[in-house]
Amino acid sequence: MHLPVSTAEQSPLTARQVEIVQLVVGGKTAGQIGDLLGLSRRTVEGHLREARQRVGVSTVAQLAGWVVAAGIASPVAVPSSPGAAAADGSASSAGRAGC
């Protein structure tokens, strides 16, 4: 695998590939990205395949990690599900109605 570059300007990826991978990092699927950009799912998959080859990784997950490590995209925090127990195991105040 090639080492990540420090900026998007030095990236081996095209602007379109960077745009698509940023959307992947944001949690979008190839179909959703195609709808957003006016491309077919297969075209999006082709851009992702070429981007993986350019940076020397095998999977889209590795590609997403590569662009985050290279500073091309920021990692996205996944929100916790509503009503999930707190990390310490305590219940939320909403779950303790009547207390």
LINHU-V35141 format. One record per residue. N is the residue number from 1. SS is DSSP state (H for helix, E for strand, L for the rest). OMEGA is omega in radians with two decimals (none if undefined). D_LAST is the distance of its C-alpha to the last C-alpha in Angstrom with 1 decimal. Layout:
[[N:SS:OMEGA:D_LAST] [N:SS:OMEGA:D_LAST]]
This chain:
[[1:L:3.07:55.6] [2:L:3.09:56.5] [3:L:3.10:54.7] [4:L:3.05:52.5] [5:L:-3.00:54.2] [6:L:-3.10:52.7] [7:L:3.12:52.6] [8:H:-3.12:52.7] [9:H:-3.13:56.2] [10:H:-3.06:57.5] [11:L:3.03:55.7] [12:L:-3.11:57.9] [13:L:3.05:55.8] [14:L:3.11:56.9] [15:H:-3.14:54.8] [16:H:3.11:53.9] [17:H:3.10:52.9] [18:H:3.13:50.7] [19:H:-3.12:49.1] [20:H:-3.12:48.4] [21:H:3.07:47.0] [22:H:3.10:44.7] [23:H:3.06:43.3] [24:H:3.11:42.9] [25:H:3.10:41.0] [26:L:3.06:38.7] [27:L:-3.13:38.0] [28:L:3.05:40.5] [29:L:3.11:42.7] [30:H:3.12:46.5] [31:H:3.12:46.2] [32:H:3.12:43.7] [33:H:3.10:45.9] [34:H:3.12:48.9] [35:H:-3.13:47.4] [36:H:-3.03:46.4] [37:H:-3.13:49.8] [38:L:3.13:52.0] [39:L:3.03:53.1] [40:L:3.08:53.2] [41:H:-3.12:50.9] [42:H:3.09:54.1] [43:H:3.10:55.1] [44:H:3.13:51.8] [45:H:3.09:52.1] [46:H:3.08:55.7] [47:H:3.13:54.5] [48:H:3.11:52.0] [49:H:3.13:54.7] [50:H:3.12:57.1] [51:H:3.10:54.5] [52:H:3.13:53.7] [53:H:-3.10:57.5] [54:H:-3.11:58.0] [55:H:3.04:55.5] [56:L:3.07:56.3] [57:L:-3.05:53.0] [58:L:-3.03:52.5] [59:L:3.08:49.2] [60:H:3.09:47.2] [61:H:3.09:44.4] [62:H:3.11:47.0] [63:H:3.12:48.3] [64:H:3.10:44.9] [65:H:3.14:44.5] [66:H:-3.10:48.0] [67:H:3.07:47.4] [68:H:3.14:44.2] [69:H:-3.14:46.1] [70:L:-3.13:49.0] [71:L:-3.13:46.9] [72:L:3.11:47.8] [73:L:3.09:44.2] [74:L:3.08:40.8] [75:L:-3.11:38.3] [76:L:3.07:35.5] [77:L:3.12:31.8] [78:L:-3.12:30.2] [79:L:3.09:26.8] [80:L:-3.12:24.0] [81:L:3.14:22.8] [82:L:3.10:19.7] [83:L:3.12:16.6] [84:L:3.13:18.4] [85:L:3.10:16.8] [86:L:-3.10:17.4] [87:L:-3.14:20.6] [88:L:3.09:19.2] [89:L:3.14:17.3] [90:L:3.12:13.8] [91:L:3.08:11.7] [92:L:3.13:11.4] [93:H:3.12:8.5] [94:H:-3.13:9.9] [95:H:-3.12:9.5] [96:H:-3.13:5.8] [97:L:3.12:5.6] [98:L:3.14:3.8] [99:L:none:0.0]]
